[in-house]
Each structure stands twice: as C-alpha cells, then as structure tokens.
C-alpha cells in the first residue's frame, strides 16, 4: 500500500474535513424558541467588496431579504 509508505492519509479518512466553513454552522441555526431573522446570512458572513453605484451590496440585499422573511 503506497499511502502507508509515504505517510499520506487515505482519502476515506479525510472525508470529514473535506470542507470547513469559516463560520460555525451551528451559529446559523435558530434556537428552538427563536425565529431566525431573514437577513441572518447577511449579518453572519463577511460582506463582499462589491458596490453598486457606491452602495455596498449587503445594504442593497438587506431589504429584499427582510421582505422574503415577512418582516
């Protein structure tokens, strides 16, 4: 077995750490008694450096996200 000679970890043992998000996914889930705000992702994630007519993209998306959530 070549992976044993080279010291590499077999792929089957690496599937759990294939993807690691920058934010803990448990922070994105609402609590059992709390409703998650519709713009939770906009609050949690790092805003992209995109501007539309000098307005940050996150500021433009906040209102539609809230309208989709009914709030």
PyMOL commands that place a pseudoatom at each C-alpha (Angstrom):
pseudoatom trace, name=CA, resn=UNK, resi=1, chain=A, elem=C, hetatm=0, pos=[0.000, 0.000, 0.000]
pseudoatom trace, name=CA, resn=UNK, resi=2, chain=A, elem=C, hetatm=0, pos=[1.687, 3.183, -1.186]
pseudoatom trace, name=CA, resn=UNK, resi=3, chain=A, elem=C, hetatm=0, pos=[-0.089, 5.600, 1.192]
pseudoatom trace, name=CA, resn=UNK, resi=4, chain=A, elem=C, hetatm=0, pos=[1.395, 3.754, 4.187]
pseudoatom trace, name=CA, resn=UNK, resi=5, chain=A, elem=C, hetatm=0, pos=[4.915, 4.238, 2.785]
pseudoatom trace, name=CA, resn=UNK, resi=6, chain=A, elem=C, hetatm=0, pos=[4.519, 7.930, 2.091]
pseudoatom trace, name=CA, resn=UNK, resi=7, chain=A, elem=C, hetatm=0, pos=[2.645, 8.743, 5.296]
pseudoatom trace, name=CA, resn=UNK, resi=8, chain=A, elem=C, hetatm=0, pos=[-0.380, 10.130, 3.440]
pseudoatom trace, name=CA, resn=UNK, resi=9, chain=A, elem=C, hetatm=0, pos=[-3.794, 9.746, 4.988]
pseudoatom trace, name=CA, resn=UNK, resi=10, chain=A, elem=C, hetatm=0, pos=[-6.181, 7.684, 2.826]
pseudoatom trace, name=CA, resn=UNK, resi=11, chain=A, elem=C, hetatm=0, pos=[-8.983, 9.652, 1.205]
pseudoatom trace, name=CA, resn=UNK, resi=12, chain=A, elem=C, hetatm=0, pos=[-11.644, 7.642, 3.066]
pseudoatom trace, name=CA, resn=UNK, resi=13, chain=A, elem=C, hetatm=0, pos=[-10.297, 9.022, 6.347]
pseudoatom trace, name=CA, resn=UNK, resi=14, chain=A, elem=C, hetatm=0, pos=[-10.300, 12.635, 5.113]
pseudoatom trace, name=CA, resn=UNK, resi=15, chain=A, elem=C, hetatm=0, pos=[-13.947, 12.973, 4.031]
pseudoatom trace, name=CA, resn=UNK, resi=16, chain=A, elem=C, hetatm=0, pos=[-14.982, 14.606, 7.336]
pseudoatom trace, name=CA, resn=UNK, resi=17, chain=A, elem=C, hetatm=0, pos=[-12.562, 17.505, 6.856]
pseudoatom trace, name=CA, resn=UNK, resi=18, chain=A, elem=C, hetatm=0, pos=[-13.114, 17.953, 3.117]
pseudoatom trace, name=CA, resn=UNK, resi=19, chain=A, elem=C, hetatm=0, pos=[-14.976, 21.247, 3.621]
pseudoatom trace, name=CA, resn=UNK, resi=20, chain=A, elem=C, hetatm=0, pos=[-14.664, 23.513, 6.598]
pseudoatom trace, name=CA, resn=UNK, resi=21, chain=A, elem=C, hetatm=0, pos=[-16.766, 26.693, 6.568]
pseudoatom trace, name=CA, resn=UNK, resi=22, chain=A, elem=C, hetatm=0, pos=[-15.356, 29.906, 8.011]
pseudoatom trace, name=CA, resn=UNK, resi=23, chain=A, elem=C, hetatm=0, pos=[-18.371, 30.252, 10.326]
pseudoatom trace, name=CA, resn=UNK, resi=24, chain=A, elem=C, hetatm=0, pos=[-19.642, 27.517, 12.610]
pseudoatom trace, name=CA, resn=UNK, resi=25, chain=A, elem=C, hetatm=0, pos=[-22.815, 26.171, 11.008]
pseudoatom trace, name=CA, resn=UNK, resi=26, chain=A, elem=C, hetatm=0, pos=[-24.427, 25.844, 14.440]
pseudoatom trace, name=CA, resn=UNK, resi=27, chain=A, elem=C, hetatm=0, pos=[-24.336, 29.646, 14.709]
pseudoatom trace, name=CA, resn=UNK, resi=28, chain=A, elem=C, hetatm=0, pos=[-26.543, 29.866, 11.614]
pseudoatom trace, name=CA, resn=UNK, resi=29, chain=A, elem=C, hetatm=0, pos=[-29.302, 27.692, 13.059]
pseudoatom trace, name=CA, resn=UNK, resi=30, chain=A, elem=C, hetatm=0, pos=[-32.028, 29.397, 15.085]
pseudoatom trace, name=CA, resn=UNK, resi=31, chain=A, elem=C, hetatm=0, pos=[-32.668, 28.290, 18.630]
pseudoatom trace, name=CA, resn=UNK, resi=32, chain=A, elem=C, hetatm=0, pos=[-35.722, 26.121, 19.345]
pseudoatom trace, name=CA, resn=UNK, resi=33, chain=A, elem=C, hetatm=0, pos=[-37.831, 29.058, 20.578]
pseudoatom trace, name=CA, resn=UNK, resi=34, chain=A, elem=C, hetatm=0, pos=[-36.369, 31.815, 18.450]
pseudoatom trace, name=CA, resn=UNK, resi=35, chain=A, elem=C, hetatm=0, pos=[-37.208, 32.714, 14.902]
pseudoatom trace, name=CA, resn=UNK, resi=36, chain=A, elem=C, hetatm=0, pos=[-34.137, 33.426, 12.823]
pseudoatom trace, name=CA, resn=UNK, resi=37, chain=A, elem=C, hetatm=0, pos=[-34.086, 36.848, 11.215]
pseudoatom trace, name=CA, resn=UNK, resi=38, chain=A, elem=C, hetatm=0, pos=[-34.420, 36.631, 7.448]
pseudoatom trace, name=CA, resn=UNK, resi=39, chain=A, elem=C, hetatm=0, pos=[-31.160, 38.538, 6.933]
pseudoatom trace, name=CA, resn=UNK, resi=40, chain=A, elem=C, hetatm=0, pos=[-29.134, 36.273, 9.236]
pseudoatom trace, name=CA, resn=UNK, resi=41, chain=A, elem=C, hetatm=0, pos=[-26.688, 35.259, 6.490]
pseudoatom trace, name=CA, resn=UNK, resi=42, chain=A, elem=C, hetatm=0, pos=[-26.029, 38.886, 5.641]
pseudoatom trace, name=CA, resn=UNK, resi=43, chain=A, elem=C, hetatm=0, pos=[-25.202, 39.532, 9.288]
pseudoatom trace, name=CA, resn=UNK, resi=44, chain=A, elem=C, hetatm=0, pos=[-23.013, 36.469, 9.806]
pseudoatom trace, name=CA, resn=UNK, resi=45, chain=A, elem=C, hetatm=0, pos=[-20.888, 36.311, 6.670]
pseudoatom trace, name=CA, resn=UNK, resi=46, chain=A, elem=C, hetatm=0, pos=[-18.105, 38.637, 5.669]
pseudoatom trace, name=CA, resn=UNK, resi=47, chain=A, elem=C, hetatm=0, pos=[-19.554, 41.204, 3.263]
pseudoatom trace, name=CA, resn=UNK, resi=48, chain=A, elem=C, hetatm=0, pos=[-18.243, 41.042, -0.298]
pseudoatom trace, name=CA, resn=UNK, resi=49, chain=A, elem=C, hetatm=0, pos=[-16.280, 44.071, -1.508]
pseudoatom trace, name=CA, resn=UNK, resi=50, chain=A, elem=C, hetatm=0, pos=[-18.924, 44.783, -4.150]
pseudoatom trace, name=CA, resn=UNK, resi=51, chain=A, elem=C, hetatm=0, pos=[-20.612, 48.144, -4.528]
pseudoatom trace, name=CA, resn=UNK, resi=52, chain=A, elem=C, hetatm=0, pos=[-23.480, 49.118, -6.809]
pseudoatom trace, name=CA, resn=UNK, resi=53, chain=A, elem=C, hetatm=0, pos=[-23.444, 52.842, -7.547]
pseudoatom trace, name=CA, resn=UNK, resi=54, chain=A, elem=C, hetatm=0, pos=[-21.262, 53.360, -4.461]
pseudoatom trace, name=CA, resn=UNK, resi=55, chain=A, elem=C, hetatm=0, pos=[-23.690, 51.436, -2.195]
pseudoatom trace, name=CA, resn=UNK, resi=56, chain=A, elem=C, hetatm=0, pos=[-22.403, 48.231, -0.539]
pseudoatom trace, name=CA, resn=UNK, resi=57, chain=A, elem=C, hetatm=0, pos=[-24.101, 45.120, -1.937]
pseudoatom trace, name=CA, resn=UNK, resi=58, chain=A, elem=C, hetatm=0, pos=[-25.067, 43.963, 1.561]
pseudoatom trace, name=CA, resn=UNK, resi=59, chain=A, elem=C, hetatm=0, pos=[-27.034, 47.178, 2.119]
pseudoatom trace, name=CA, resn=UNK, resi=60, chain=A, elem=C, hetatm=0, pos=[-28.917, 46.608, -1.143]
pseudoatom trace, name=CA, resn=UNK, resi=61, chain=A, elem=C, hetatm=0, pos=[-29.749, 42.996, -0.270]
pseudoatom trace, name=CA, resn=UNK, resi=62, chain=A, elem=C, hetatm=0, pos=[-30.903, 43.629, 3.308]
pseudoatom trace, name=CA, resn=UNK, resi=63, chain=A, elem=C, hetatm=0, pos=[-34.387, 44.937, 2.371]
pseudoatom trace, name=CA, resn=UNK, resi=64, chain=A, elem=C, hetatm=0, pos=[-35.262, 42.095, -0.087]
pseudoatom trace, name=CA, resn=UNK, resi=65, chain=A, elem=C, hetatm=0, pos=[-34.088, 39.508, 2.460]
pseudoatom trace, name=CA, resn=UNK, resi=66, chain=A, elem=C, hetatm=0, pos=[-36.338, 41.037, 5.122]
pseudoatom trace, name=CA, resn=UNK, resi=67, chain=A, elem=C, hetatm=0, pos=[-39.283, 41.169, 2.694]
pseudoatom trace, name=CA, resn=UNK, resi=68, chain=A, elem=C, hetatm=0, pos=[-38.821, 37.476, 1.852]
pseudoatom trace, name=CA, resn=UNK, resi=69, chain=A, elem=C, hetatm=0, pos=[-38.947, 36.707, 5.567]
pseudoatom trace, name=CA, resn=UNK, resi=70, chain=A, elem=C, hetatm=0, pos=[-42.141, 38.681, 6.003]
pseudoatom trace, name=CA, resn=UNK, resi=71, chain=A, elem=C, hetatm=0, pos=[-40.538, 41.252, 8.286]
for i in range(1, 71): cmd.bond("trace and resi %d" % i, "trace and resi %d" % (i + 1))
show_as sticks, trace
zoom trace
